[in-house]
Each structure stands twice: as structure tokens, then as C-alpha cells.
């Protein structure tokens, strides 16, 4: 593996860094002011549309999609340092570039598994940033870390599917621009192969029987990232059978294909969050005095900053290796590395953010700095996309097979 970025990556990095400095960081306080004045906390601040228009004008658009027919055609290794940069402002930069979850994963699903009609109806407006989407898999009544537990029914009735079930923490569902759900449920609940019981269907938000019941809070507050998280009820919602993605029984495999890139995208952005935390720590340390000297002269602060730098460099190398392996041997060949970064990155970044919060004192847990918000996002990712323990279990089993 060559650790140097290629010419295209360097060129895009330069443009993206300039875009962040000139447009994104100055827009952060503007977005907060606009959000406070909105009729609904789930409406999108006007400055986001301005950022999207500028990003598209500059060609910083759909960078996440490796398929050049739909996106920038970048490899995972090329996209990794760009996603890291967007992680420094995770609520503004990804949507500005049309690279925000859950739309990224949903666009990948439609590009890879959708038919031409589905692509025309849903993928194209998602690629244009005209609508948002949600991925409805997690359920409150079962341990959804094991996707075979999902109980939502997708029952065929003639030329329609009837969807019945309850989902929660469905990211993006509170956003009024969310027009489409990708819903995972069971079309064959009694099938012998538990990984062939599930299917995915497209369910428009305005389908009768679909109710976005409530916003789910994260650490006690409403998470506006990606358009919030919702509890959604599907009460005999009907859609045409043509809304099936792929084939009946293919839902589990599609979910695995979707989550691989999603996990590495999260880890890339987490490194950007950690970099911003280190920057904030350093700025705070040189600007504040305590007990007769600058915080930057306190030994414990030296340790925190040094440990954070070492940790970030280690994580970045592991994430870049994973991206390189995904490009060279595929997601299946990089399975161990994908699980390793999913385990290591959120846990380590939570630790860095925790120290940054500690260094800022009361300010660290306030709305005046981004640290508390970043901490909540990073901590949530120890659960999202599969809890750490699930990945540890799978990774350990793979290691042990060599000795059995």
C-alpha cells in the first residue's frame, strides 16, 4: 500500500479544505441561529441549501459513490481523506456535499440493486439532492443487532405488498424532505434459512398506513443530524410489488452490502471529529491559565494531547488500509478490517472527545462548543451499524477458526 495520496485526491483535498474554511465553518453559527427561528426543529436551515448549491458549483458533489455513472467515481482510498475532512463539521459538510447518511447508503443500494424504474423515480432525485430518504431496519421490540430477529411483516397480496411493523431510531425520518423509506422486513418468516427470510421494499413517506409517530431523543436531546431519528409505524401500508428491491429473500444480503461502506464512511468522519477535538484542545490549552500557569504547561494536558495524536495516527492508518483492501479484494475480503475499524474508531474517538470536554470544563458540555454534540454522535456509533460486541464476536470467531 502506498501511503501517499494520488494527484486527484490531493486536488480534491485542497478544494474541500478551502470550501470548509470559506463556507462551512462560517455557516455553523448561522445554521444554529436559523434553526432556532424555524417553525419546526426538523426543518432545514436555509444556509444548508446555499452550501449545497456552492458545493455542486465547485464539483464537490456525490463524492462517496464509486460508480462514475452516478458519483465521482472515487475509490474508497481516494474518498477516505475527503470524508475525514467533512467529519470536522459532521452536521453541515456531509449534507452540503450530498454525502450524508442515510442517503449515501440508500443511494448505494439503489445504484447496485434497484431496477431502472426505481433508479429513475428515487435515485435520480437523491443524487440531485432534491429529496432525502430513510432506512427502516431497527425495531424496539427485538434485539435488532441480530437482523434475523426483525419482525416487521411484508406480506404479498396480489400485486401489492402489505407492510406491518414498528421501527425506531430511523435516521432522517423527521426531515420533511424525507420522501422515501427503504424498509426491511420478513417476506418468508418461516423460511428454513434465517438469512433468506428478509426483503427490502421502497415505501413512499406519504403511503397510507405510514405514520412518523415521534422523534427519538439522543442522550436526552433532539438530534438534528441527518434530519433526526424517528419511531415509524407501518400499519398495513400497501405498495406495489414492483417496489421490491432485488429479489424476495435478498434483504439480509443487501443490508450487509449497504453496511460495509457505511461503516467505513462513519469511521472516516470520526477521525475528522477527533482532529477537530485536538485542535480545540490545543487552542484552549494555550488560551487558559489555571493555578498560575497556562493549561498548555500542565503535564496532564500534555499527556492528553500526545495520546490523542498517537491514537488518531493509528486509526487513520487502519482506516486507510481498510479502504485499500475494499478496493483491492472487495468488501468480503476486507471483512476483518471493516470490523476492526468499527470496533476501534468510535471507542477511541469517544475517549479523545471526553478529554477535550474535560479540558474545556463547563464549556465542554455547553452549546458554545461542538464537543458535546460530537461526543453524542461518536458514542452513538458504538451502537449504530451493529454494536461493538457483535463485531467483536464475529471477528473473534474468525480468528479462532484458524486454531480449531
Helices and strands as residue ranges (DSSP letters): H 7-19, I 20-24, H 25-37, H 46-57, H 76-86, G 87-89, H 93-96, H 103-113, H 116-118, I 119-123, H 124-127, E 132-136, G 147-149, E 153-157, E 160-171, E 178-186, G 194-196, E 198-204, E 210-215, E 217-218, E 221-222, G 225-227, E 229-240, G 241-243, E 244-245, H 251-287, E 289-290, E 293-294, G 295-297, H 299-333, H 335-360, G 361-365, H 371-380, H 388-401
